[in-house]
Amino acid sequence: MKLKTLLIALAPLLLGACSSTSSAIDPEGTWGSGAPGQPQLVLAADGSLSGTDGCNRLLGSWELVDDTVELSELASTMMACVDVDTWLGAASTLRVDGDSVRVLDAAGTEIGTLDRQG
C-alpha cells in the first residue's frame, strides 16, 4: 500500500519532467552551410557563438531562454564584400524549428533561416 501511495504522489513530477518543451530544443551545433559567401553560426556547448555572415567573422554568446535562443550583441569584423548579403550580423534571437532555425532581429522580425548541418 505504501508503494502505491508513493507512486501516485510521484506521478505528476515524473510526467511533468517528460513533457518539458525546452528540453526538446537543442540549439547546439552548426547552422548554415559555411560555403564561401554563405552565412553560418556555430553554437558551442559552453554558450559561445562563432560564425560568418558570408563575409565577416561573427563572435558572441548565446543562452536558451524558454524556447528561444537569445544572442549577445554580435562582434564582427568590418570587411566590405561585393554581392554578399550580410543579414546575419543583425541577428538577435533564434527559434529552432526542427532542422532549421529562424533568425530574428532586435525588433523580432524574421530576417532569414539557417539549416542544421550534420
N, CA, C and O atoms as CSV, one atom per row, in Angstrom:
chain,resi,resn,atom,element,x,y,z
A,1,MET,N,N,0.821,-1.189,0.000
A,1,MET,CA,C,0.000,0.000,0.000
A,1,MET,C,C,0.867,1.255,0.000
A,1,MET,O,O,0.510,2.234,-0.656
A,2,LYS,N,N,1.998,1.261,0.716
A,2,LYS,CA,C,2.852,2.431,0.763
A,2,LYS,C,C,3.481,2.708,-0.600
A,2,LYS,O,O,3.611,3.872,-0.981
A,3,LEU,N,N,3.877,1.670,-1.351
A,3,LEU,CA,C,4.472,1.843,-2.663
A,3,LEU,C,C,3.459,2.476,-3.619
A,3,LEU,O,O,3.817,3.360,-4.398
A,4,LYS,N,N,2.232,2.044,-3.568
A,4,LYS,CA,C,1.195,2.598,-4.424
A,4,LYS,C,C,0.993,4.082,-4.117
A,4,LYS,O,O,0.863,4.888,-5.038
A,5,THR,N,N,0.966,4.447,-2.854
A,5,THR,CA,C,0.805,5.842,-2.457
A,5,THR,C,C,1.985,6.677,-2.945
A,5,THR,O,O,1.798,7.800,-3.413
A,6,LEU,N,N,3.191,6.140,-2.839
A,6,LEU,CA,C,4.385,6.846,-3.290
A,6,LEU,C,C,4.349,7.063,-4.801
A,6,LEU,O,O,4.668,8.150,-5.283
A,7,LEU,N,N,3.961,6.027,-5.547
A,7,LEU,CA,C,3.879,6.154,-6.997
A,7,LEU,C,C,2.836,7.191,-7.412
A,7,LEU,O,O,3.068,7.963,-8.342
A,8,ILE,N,N,1.711,7.215,-6.742
A,8,ILE,CA,C,0.674,8.200,-7.047
A,8,ILE,C,C,1.180,9.608,-6.747
A,8,ILE,O,O,0.894,10.544,-7.494
A,9,ALA,N,N,1.923,9.760,-5.668
A,9,ALA,CA,C,2.450,11.072,-5.301
A,9,ALA,C,C,3.525,11.540,-6.284
A,9,ALA,O,O,3.622,12.734,-6.568
A,10,LEU,N,N,4.331,10.615,-6.804
A,10,LEU,CA,C,5.410,10.978,-7.715
A,10,LEU,C,C,4.973,11.109,-9.168
A,10,LEU,O,O,5.693,11.707,-9.967
A,11,ALA,N,N,3.832,10.574,-9.526
A,11,ALA,CA,C,3.379,10.575,-10.922
A,11,ALA,C,C,3.377,11.963,-11.553
A,11,ALA,O,O,3.889,12.103,-12.664
A,12,PRO,N,N,2.832,12.999,-10.912
A,12,PRO,CA,C,2.846,14.318,-11.551
A,12,PRO,C,C,4.264,14.839,-11.799
A,12,PRO,O,O,4.517,15.486,-12.815
A,13,LEU,N,N,5.177,14.564,-10.885
A,13,LEU,CA,C,6.551,15.009,-11.079
A,13,LEU,C,C,7.208,14.288,-12.249
A,13,LEU,O,O,7.891,14.912,-13.061
A,14,LEU,N,N,7.004,12.981,-12.340
A,14,LEU,CA,C,7.591,12.209,-13.418
A,14,LEU,C,C,6.998,12.596,-14.765
A,14,LEU,O,O,7.736,12.728,-15.741
A,15,LEU,N,N,5.704,12.779,-14.840
A,15,LEU,CA,C,5.059,13.159,-16.083
A,15,LEU,C,C,5.439,14.569,-16.483
A,15,LEU,O,O,5.602,14.851,-17.670
A,16,GLY,N,N,5.580,15.453,-15.525
A,16,GLY,CA,C,5.991,16.824,-15.814
A,16,GLY,C,C,7.382,16.885,-16.392
A,16,GLY,O,O,7.642,17.686,-17.290
A,17,ALA,N,N,8.279,16.060,-15.902
A,17,ALA,CA,C,9.642,16.027,-16.421
A,17,ALA,C,C,9.668,15.533,-17.854
A,17,ALA,O,O,10.519,15.963,-18.634
A,18,CYS,N,N,8.775,14.657,-18.215
A,18,CYS,CA,C,8.739,14.116,-19.570
A,18,CYS,C,C,8.133,15.085,-20.565
A,18,CYS,O,O,8.381,14.953,-21.764
A,19,SER,N,N,7.350,16.051,-20.118
A,19,SER,CA,C,6.640,16.916,-21.049
A,19,SER,C,C,7.289,18.277,-21.219
A,19,SER,O,O,6.689,19.155,-21.838
A,20,SER,N,N,8.477,18.488,-20.701
A,20,SER,CA,C,9.154,19.780,-20.830
A,20,SER,C,C,9.472,20.065,-22.292
A,20,SER,O,O,10.109,19.249,-22.959
A,21,THR,N,N,9.029,21.225,-22.799
A,21,THR,CA,C,9.266,21.552,-24.202
A,21,THR,C,C,10.671,22.084,-24.437
A,21,THR,O,O,11.260,21.813,-25.483
A,22,SER,N,N,11.222,22.832,-23.492
A,22,SER,CA,C,12.533,23.421,-23.731
A,22,SER,C,C,13.640,22.373,-23.761
A,22,SER,O,O,14.662,22.591,-24.411
A,23,SER,N,N,13.470,21.255,-23.086
A,23,SER,CA,C,14.498,20.223,-23.123
A,23,SER,C,C,14.558,19.545,-24.485
A,23,SER,O,O,15.573,18.935,-24.822
A,24,ALA,N,N,13.483,19.641,-25.280
A,24,ALA,CA,C,13.469,19.043,-26.604
A,24,ALA,C,C,14.205,19.916,-27.619
A,24,ALA,O,O,14.538,19.448,-28.707
A,25,ILE,N,N,14.460,21.163,-27.280
A,25,ILE,CA,C,15.147,22.072,-28.180
A,25,ILE,C,C,16.645,21.950,-27.950
A,25,ILE,O,O,17.131,22.123,-26.832
A,26,ASP,N,N,17.365,21.652,-29.017
A,26,ASP,CA,C,18.815,21.504,-28.934
A,26,ASP,C,C,19.468,22.449,-29.942
A,26,ASP,O,O,19.668,22.077,-31.098
A,27,PRO,N,N,19.800,23.665,-29.515
A,27,PRO,CA,C,20.371,24.630,-30.450
A,27,PRO,C,C,21.864,24.438,-30.726
A,27,PRO,O,O,22.394,25.029,-31.666
A,28,GLU,N,N,22.540,23.630,-29.931
A,28,GLU,CA,C,23.981,23.451,-30.116
A,28,GLU,C,C,24.280,22.846,-31.476
A,28,GLU,O,O,23.549,21.984,-31.963
A,29,GLY,N,N,25.360,23.309,-32.078
A,29,GLY,CA,C,25.782,22.755,-33.351
A,29,GLY,C,C,26.004,23.819,-34.395
A,29,GLY,O,O,26.081,25.010,-34.093
A,30,THR,N,N,26.104,23.369,-35.630
A,30,THR,CA,C,26.401,24.242,-36.760
A,30,THR,C,C,25.147,24.469,-37.581
A,30,THR,O,O,24.456,23.525,-37.964
A,31,TRP,N,N,24.865,25.733,-37.844
A,31,TRP,CA,C,23.688,26.157,-38.614
A,31,TRP,C,C,24.168,26.947,-39.826
A,31,TRP,O,O,24.924,27.906,-39.675
A,32,GLY,N,N,23.744,26.560,-41.013
A,32,GLY,CA,C,24.164,27.220,-42.245
A,32,GLY,C,C,25.282,26.440,-42.902
A,32,GLY,O,O,25.915,25.591,-42.275
A,33,SER,N,N,25.521,26.736,-44.175
A,33,SER,CA,C,26.435,25.906,-44.961
A,33,SER,C,C,27.905,26.215,-44.752
A,33,SER,O,O,28.726,25.298,-44.797
A,34,GLY,N,N,28.268,27.459,-44.527
A,34,GLY,CA,C,29.668,27.805,-44.384
A,34,GLY,C,C,30.410,27.860,-45.711
A,34,GLY,O,O,31.617,28.099,-45.729
A,35,ALA,N,N,29.708,27.644,-46.825
A,35,ALA,CA,C,30.337,27.782,-48.138
A,35,ALA,C,C,30.705,29.255,-48.346
A,35,ALA,O,O,30.088,30.130,-47.738
A,36,PRO,N,N,31.684,29.540,-49.181
A,36,PRO,CA,C,32.076,30.934,-49.417
A,36,PRO,C,C,30.863,31.811,-49.761
A,36,PRO,O,O,30.055,31.465,-50.624
A,37,GLY,N,N,30.756,32.946,-49.071
A,37,GLY,CA,C,29.660,33.876,-49.309
A,37,GLY,C,C,28.354,33.514,-48.632
A,37,GLY,O,O,27.362,34.222,-48.805
A,38,GLN,N,N,28.320,32.419,-47.855
A,38,GLN,CA,C,27.094,31.964,-47.204
A,38,GLN,C,C,27.195,32.122,-45.687
A,38,GLN,O,O,28.276,31.962,-45.119
A,39,PRO,N,N,26.075,32.435,-45.028
A,39,PRO,CA,C,26.089,32.603,-43.571
A,39,PRO,C,C,26.166,31.272,-42.825
A,39,PRO,O,O,25.696,30.242,-43.306
A,40,GLN,N,N,26.772,31.323,-41.634
A,40,GLN,CA,C,26.864,30.135,-40.779
A,40,GLN,C,C,27.059,30.575,-39.330
A,40,GLN,O,O,27.804,31.515,-39.051
A,41,LEU,N,N,26.380,29.885,-38.413
A,41,LEU,CA,C,26.573,30.082,-36.981
A,41,LEU,C,C,26.943,28.755,-36.343
A,41,LEU,O,O,26.399,27.712,-36.705
A,42,VAL,N,N,27.864,28.795,-35.398
A,42,VAL,CA,C,28.228,27.618,-34.615
A,42,VAL,C,C,27.942,27.953,-33.155
A,42,VAL,O,O,28.571,28.842,-32.581
A,43,LEU,N,N,26.989,27.236,-32.559
A,43,LEU,CA,C,26.618,27.424,-31.159
A,43,LEU,C,C,27.287,26.322,-30.346
A,43,LEU,O,O,26.923,25.152,-30.464
A,44,ALA,N,N,28.260,26.691,-29.525
A,44,ALA,CA,C,29.014,25.722,-28.732
A,44,ALA,C,C,28.322,25.439,-27.406
A,44,ALA,O,O,27.534,26.251,-26.919
A,45,ALA,N,N,28.622,24.283,-26.827
A,45,ALA,CA,C,28.011,23.851,-25.570
A,45,ALA,C,C,28.315,24.807,-24.419
A,45,ALA,O,O,27.529,24.895,-23.475
A,46,ASP,N,N,29.437,25.525,-24.477
A,46,ASP,CA,C,29.799,26.445,-23.399
A,46,ASP,C,C,29.103,27.805,-23.504
A,46,ASP,O,O,29.369,28.697,-22.698
A,47,GLY,N,N,28.216,27.972,-24.488
A,47,GLY,CA,C,27.482,29.221,-24.652
A,47,GLY,C,C,28.158,30.216,-25.576
A,47,GLY,O,O,27.661,31.327,-25.754
A,48,SER,N,N,29.281,29.838,-26.167
A,48,SER,CA,C,29.938,30.739,-27.106
A,48,SER,C,C,29.361,30.545,-28.506
A,48,SER,O,O,28.812,29.493,-28.833
A,49,LEU,N,N,29.499,31.572,-29.309
A,49,LEU,CA,C,28.972,31.574,-30.669
A,49,LEU,C,C,30.065,32.087,-31.590
A,49,LEU,O,O,30.772,33.038,-31.258
A,50,SER,N,N,30.199,31.456,-32.742
A,50,SER,CA,C,31.112,31.940,-33.773
A,50,SER,C,C,30.444,31.703,-35.115
A,50,SER,O,O,29.470,30.958,-35.216
A,51,GLY,N,N,30.974,32.337,-36.130
A,51,GLY,CA,C,30.408,32.126,-37.449
A,51,GLY,C,C,30.810,33.195,-38.423
A,51,GLY,O,O,31.792,33.910,-38.226
A,52,THR,N,N,30.023,33.293,-39.493
A,52,THR,CA,C,30.257,34.275,-40.537
A,52,THR,C,C,28.919,34.710,-41.115
A,52,THR,O,O,27.963,33.935,-41.165
A,53,ASP,N,N,28.871,35.964,-41.551
A,53,ASP,CA,C,27.670,36.442,-42.238
A,53,ASP,C,C,27.809,36.243,-43.742
A,53,ASP,O,O,26.997,36.741,-44.521
A,54,GLY,N,N,28.835,35.518,-44.139
A,54,GLY,CA,C,29.141,35.293,-45.541
A,54,GLY,C,C,30.319,36.129,-45.985
A,54,GLY,O,O,30.888,35.897,-47.052
A,55,CYS,N,N,30.686,37.099,-45.170
A,55,CYS,CA,C,31.800,37.992,-45.455
A,55,CYS,C,C,32.638,38.210,-44.198
A,55,CYS,O,O,33.848,37.984,-44.204
A,56,ASN,N,N,31.992,38.648,-43.125
A,56,ASN,CA,C,32.659,38.990,-41.871
A,56,ASN,C,C,32.542,37.877,-40.848
A,56,ASN,O,O,31.546,37.153,-40.816
A,57,ARG,N,N,33.570,37.740,-40.007
A,57,ARG,CA,C,33.537,36.788,-38.898
A,57,ARG,C,C,32.643,37.348,-37.805
A,57,ARG,O,O,32.641,38.555,-37.560
A,58,LEU,N,N,31.885,36.484,-37.149
A,58,LEU,CA,C,30.992,36.864,-36.058
A,58,LEU,C,C,31.401,36.138,-34.784
A,58,LEU,O,O,31.773,34.965,-34.823
A,59,LEU,N,N,31.333,36.836,-33.654
A,59,LEU,CA,C,31.608,36.247,-32.345
A,59,LEU,C,C,30.584,36.761,-31.349
A,59,LEU,O,O,30.122,37.898,-31.448
A,60,GLY,N,N,30.234,35.921,-30.392
A,60,GLY,CA,C,29.302,36.331,-29.347
A,60,GLY,C,C,29.019,35.178,-28.406
A,60,GLY,O,O,29.804,34.238,-28.282
A,61,SER,N,N,27.886,35.275,-27.753
A,61,SER,CA,C,27.452,34.206,-26.849
A,61,SER,C,C,25.960,33.996,-27.027
A,61,SER,O,O,25.264,34.827,-27.611
A,62,TRP,N,N,25.479,32.864,-26.511
A,62,TRP,CA,C,24.055,32.543,-26.622
A,62,TRP,C,C,23.583,31.885,-25.338
A,62,TRP,O,O,24.365,31.345,-24.556
A,63,GLU,N,N,22.252,31.952,-25.151
A,63,GLU,CA,C,21.618,31.333,-23.990
A,63,GLU,C,C,20.215,30.901,-24.385
A,63,GLU,O,O,19.489,31.652,-25.035
A,64,LEU,N,N,19.831,29.680,-23.990
A,64,LEU,CA,C,18.480,29.195,-24.248
A,64,LEU,C,C,17.563,29.697,-23.143
A,64,LEU,O,O,17.753,29.362,-21.974
A,65,VAL,N,N,16.571,30.498,-23.508
A,65,VAL,CA,C,15.591,31.038,-22.572
A,65,VAL,C,C,14.224,30.569,-23.048
A,65,VAL,O,O,13.728,31.013,-24.083
A,66,ASP,N,N,13.622,29.664,-22.278
A,66,ASP,CA,C,12.378,29.011,-22.682
A,66,ASP,C,C,12.609,28.331,-24.033
A,66,ASP,O,O,13.433,27.421,-24.125
A,67,ASP,N,N,11.905,28.750,-25.071
A,67,ASP,CA,C,12.051,28.125,-26.392
A,67,ASP,C,C,12.801,29.022,-27.374
A,67,ASP,O,O,12.745,28.798,-28.583
A,68,THR,N,N,13.497,30.026,-26.869
A,68,THR,CA,C,14.176,30.992,-27.722
A,68,THR,C,C,15.660,31.033,-27.393
A,68,THR,O,O,16.048,30.998,-26.225
A,69,VAL,N,N,16.478,31.106,-28.421
A,69,VAL,CA,C,17.914,31.279,-28.239
A,69,VAL,C,C,18.188,32.775,-28.273
A,69,VAL,O,O,18.027,33.425,-29.306
A,70,GLU,N,N,18.605,33.315,-27.132
A,70,GLU,CA,C,18.923,34.736,-27.018
A,70,GLU,C,C,20.407,34.909,-27.318
A,70,GLU,O,O,21.244,34.223,-26.730
A,71,LEU,N,N,20.737,35.822,-28.229
A,71,LEU,CA,C,22.121,36.073,-28.599
A,71,LEU,C,C,22.609,37.358,-27.954
A,71,LEU,O,O,21.847,38.309,-27.784
A,72,SER,N,N,23.897,37.377,-27.594
A,72,SER,CA,C,24.508,38.630,-27.161
A,72,SER,C,C,24.642,39.514,-28.402
A,72,SER,O,O,24.418,39.059,-29.524
A,73,GLU,N,N,25.006,40.770,-28.195
A,73,GLU,CA,C,25.319,41.605,-29.347
A,73,GLU,C,C,26.522,40.969,-30.033
A,73,GLU,O,O,27.521,40.663,-29.382
A,74,LEU,N,N,26.431,40.773,-31.334
A,74,LEU,CA,C,27.482,40.080,-32.061
A,74,LEU,C,C,28.618,41.025,-32.428
A,74,LEU,O,O,28.386,42.109,-32.964
A,75,ALA,N,N,29.845,40.609,-32.137
A,75,ALA,CA,C,31.024,41.326,-32.593
A,75,ALA,C,C,31.324,40.847,-34.013
A,75,ALA,O,O,31.127,39.676,-34.339
A,76,SER,N,N,31.799,41.762,-34.847
A,76,SER,CA,C,32.006,41.421,-36.243
A,76,SER,C,C,33.224,42.141,-36.793
A,76,SER,O,O,33.535,43.261,-36.390
A,77,THR,N,N,33.910,41.481,-37.722
A,77,THR,CA,C,34.907,42.201,-38.500
A,77,THR,C,C,34.137,43.158,-39.401
A,77,THR,O,O,32.915,43.051,-39.503
A,78,MET,N,N,34.812,44.075,-40.045
A,78,MET,CA,C,34.129,45.099,-40.826
A,78,MET,C,C,34.621,45.144,-42.275
A,78,MET,O,O,34.880,46.220,-42.814
A,79,MET,N,N,34.748,43.985,-42.893
A,79,MET,CA,C,35.189,43.939,-44.285
A,79,MET,C,C,34.004,44.268,-45.197
A,79,MET,O,O,32.857,43.952,-44.881
A,80,ALA,N,N,34.292,44.893,-46.306
A,80,ALA,CA,C,33.266,45.164,-47.323
A,80,ALA,C,C,33.346,44.060,-48.364
A,80,ALA,O,O,34.414,43.781,-48.909
A,81,CYS,N,N,32.222,43.444,-48.631
A,81,CYS,CA,C,32.197,42.355,-49.607
A,81,CYS,C,C,31.137,42.658,-50.658
A,81,CYS,O,O,29.978,42.918,-50.333
A,82,VAL,N,N,31.539,42.621,-51.892
A,82,VAL,CA,C,30.635,42.888,-53.004
A,82,VAL,C,C,29.726,41.678,-53.206
A,82,VAL,O,O,30.186,40.537,-53.170
A,83,ASP,N,N,28.456,41.928,-53.415
A,83,ASP,CA,C,27.464,40.896,-53.730
A,83,ASP,C,C,27.251,39.872,-52.617
A,83,ASP,O,O,26.859,38.740,-52.902
A,84,VAL,N,N,27.499,40.240,-51.348
A,84,VAL,CA,C,27.225,39.356,-50.217
A,84,VAL,C,C,26.236,40.059,-49.304
A,84,VAL,O,O,26.494,41.167,-48.834
A,85,ASP,N,N,25.103,39.414,-49.051
A,85,ASP,CA,C,24.092,39.956,-48.142
A,85,ASP,C,C,24.483,39.571,-46.716
A,85,ASP,O,O,24.456,38.390,-46.367
A,86,THR,N,N,24.841,40.535,-45.902
A,86,THR,CA,C,25.348,40.288,-44.551
A,86,THR,C,C,24.239,40.377,-43.494
A,86,THR,O,O,24.477,40.882,-42.397
A,87,TRP,N,N,23.052,39.903,-43.804
A,87,TRP,CA,C,21.887,39.979,-42.929
A,87,TRP,C,C,22.116,39.321,-41.572
A,87,TRP,O,O,21.543,39.764,-40.576
A,88,LEU,N,N,22.933,38.281,-41.509
A,88,LEU,CA,C,23.095,37.531,-40.262
A,88,LEU,C,C,23.719,38.374,-39.146
A,88,LEU,O,O,23.526,38.076,-37.967
A,89,GLY,N,N,24.453,39.406,-39.501
A,89,GLY,CA,C,25.055,40.279,-38.494
A,89,GLY,C,C,24.028,41.006,-37.631
A,89,GLY,O,O,24.368,41.496,-36.554
A,90,ALA,N,N,22.778,41.084,-38.086
A,90,ALA,CA,C,21.707,41.749,-37.335
A,90,ALA,C,C,20.932,40.782,-36.435
A,90,ALA,O,O,19.932,41.177,-35.836
A,91,ALA,N,N,21.372,39.531,-36.329
A,91,ALA,CA,C,20.660,38.520,-35.536
A,91,ALA,C,C,20.622,38.893,-34.060
A,91,ALA,O,O,21.614,39.351,-33.491
A,92,SER,N,N,19.458,38.689,-33.454
A,92,SER,CA,C,19.278,38.951,-32.028
A,92,SER,C,C,18.760,37.710,-31.297
A,92,SER,O,O,19.177,37.422,-30.175
A,93,THR,N,N,17.847,36.978,-31.943
A,93,THR,CA,C,17.314,35.744,-31.366
A,93,THR,C,C,17.156,34.694,-32.456
A,93,THR,O,O,17.086,35.002,-33.646
A,94,LEU,N,N,17.102,33.438,-32.007
A,94,LEU,CA,C,16.901,32.307,-32.908
A,94,LEU,C,C,15.744,31.478,-32.397
A,94,LEU,O,O,15.559,31.348,-31.187
A,95,ARG,N,N,14.967,30.918,-33.298
A,95,ARG,CA,C,13.895,29.988,-32.952
A,95,ARG,C,C,14.138,28.684,-33.704
A,95,ARG,O,O,14.042,28.632,-34.930
A,96,VAL,N,N,14.451,27.642,-32.959
A,96,VAL,CA,C,14.713,26.336,-33.560
A,96,VAL,C,C,13.395,25.722,-33.988
A,96,VAL,O,O,12.441,25.657,-33.213
A,97,ASP,N,N,13.355,25.269,-35.239
A,97,ASP,CA,C,12.171,24.636,-35.811
A,97,ASP,C,C,12.633,23.375,-36.532
A,97,ASP,O,O,12.845,23.380,-37.745
A,98,GLY,N,N,12.787,22.288,-35.764
A,98,GLY,CA,C,13.283,21.039,-36.334
A,98,GLY,C,C,14.743,21.169,-36.731
A,98,GLY,O,O,15.600,21.451,-35.894
A,99,ASP,N,N,15.024,20.961,-38.022
A,99,ASP,CA,C,16.391,21.045,-38.521
A,99,ASP,C,C,16.706,22.385,-39.160
A,99,ASP,O,O,17.652,22.500,-39.940
A,100,SER,N,N,15.920,23.396,-38.832
A,100,SER,CA,C,16.238,24.745,-39.283
A,100,SER,C,C,16.045,25.705,-38.119
A,100,SER,O,O,15.391,25.384,-37.127
A,101,VAL,N,N,16.622,26.874,-38.263
A,101,VAL,CA,C,16.488,27.895,-37.239
A,101,VAL,C,C,16.049,29.184,-37.933
A,101,VAL,O,O,16.614,29.585,-38.951
A,102,ARG,N,N,15.027,29.820,-37.357
A,102,ARG,CA,C,14.577,31.120,-37.858
A,102,ARG,C,C,15.373,32.190,-37.128
A,102,ARG,O,O,15.474,32.165,-35.901
A,103,VAL,N,N,15.932,33.115,-37.867
A,103,VAL,CA,C,16.771,34.175,-37.315
A,103,VAL,C,C,15.956,35.459,-37.265
A,103,VAL,O,O,15.396,35.893,-38.272
A,104,LEU,N,N,15.895,36.072,-36.060
A,104,LEU,CA,C,15.130,37.298,-35.875
A,104,LEU,C,C,16.046,38.435,-35.460
A,104,LEU,O,O,17.044,38.222,-34.771
A,105,ASP,N,N,15.698,39.654,-35.887
A,105,ASP,CA,C,16.469,40.825,-35.477
A,105,ASP,C,C,15.940,41.342,-34.139
A,105,ASP,O,O,15.061,40.724,-33.539
A,106,ALA,N,N,16.470,42.470,-33.672
A,106,ALA,CA,C,16.101,43.015,-32.363
A,106,ALA,C,C,14.629,43.407,-32.280
A,106,ALA,O,O,14.061,43.436,-31.189
A,107,ALA,N,N,14.007,43.708,-33.414
A,107,ALA,CA,C,12.588,44.064,-33.436
A,107,ALA,C,C,11.682,42.836,-33.471
A,107,ALA,O,O,10.460,42.961,-33.401
A,108,GLY,N,N,12.286,41.640,-33.580
A,108,GLY,CA,C,11.507,40.413,-33.639
A,108,GLY,C,C,11.074,40.030,-35.042
A,108,GLY,O,O,10.252,39.130,-35.217
A,109,THR,N,N,11.617,40.703,-36.038
A,109,THR,CA,C,11.296,40.418,-37.435
A,109,THR,C,C,12.207,39.309,-37.949
A,109,THR,O,O,13.421,39.347,-37.747
A,110,GLU,N,N,11.614,38.326,-38.614
A,110,GLU,CA,C,12.419,37.251,-39.173
A,110,GLU,C,C,13.236,37.794,-40.335
A,110,GLU,O,O,12.693,38.376,-41.274
A,111,ILE,N,N,14.551,37.596,-40.261
A,111,ILE,CA,C,15.441,38.106,-41.307
A,111,ILE,C,C,16.070,36.995,-42.142
A,111,ILE,O,O,16.737,37.275,-43.138
A,112,GLY,N,N,15.868,35.751,-41.754
A,112,GLY,CA,C,16.404,34.639,-42.524
A,112,GLY,C,C,16.291,33.326,-41.793
A,112,GLY,O,O,15.830,33.279,-40.653
A,113,THR,N,N,16.708,32.262,-42.444
A,113,THR,CA,C,16.727,30.932,-41.839
A,113,THR,C,C,18.058,30.253,-42.161
A,113,THR,O,O,18.706,30.551,-43.165
A,114,LEU,N,N,18.440,29.340,-41.285
A,114,LEU,CA,C,19.635,28.524,-41.486
A,114,LEU,C,C,19.276,27.076,-41.208
A,114,LEU,O,O,18.504,26.789,-40.293
A,115,ASP,N,N,19.831,26.165,-41.992
A,115,ASP,CA,C,19.604,24.735,-41.794
A,115,ASP,C,C,20.714,24.142,-40.930
A,115,ASP,O,O,21.870,24.557,-41.012
A,116,ARG,N,N,20.340,23.155,-40.092
A,116,ARG,CA,C,21.322,22.448,-39.260
A,116,ARG,C,C,22.215,21.591,-40.149
A,116,ARG,O,O,21.747,20.938,-41.082
A,117,GLN,N,N,23.505,21.607,-39.841
A,117,GLN,CA,C,24.465,20.784,-40.582
A,117,GLN,C,C,24.773,19.543,-39.772
A,117,GLN,O,O,24.906,19.602,-38.550
A,118,GLY,N,N,24.883,18.419,-40.461
A,118,GLY,CA,C,25.119,17.118,-39.856
A,118,GLY,C,C,26.138,17.127,-38.817
A,118,GLY,O,O,26.429,16.086,-38.229
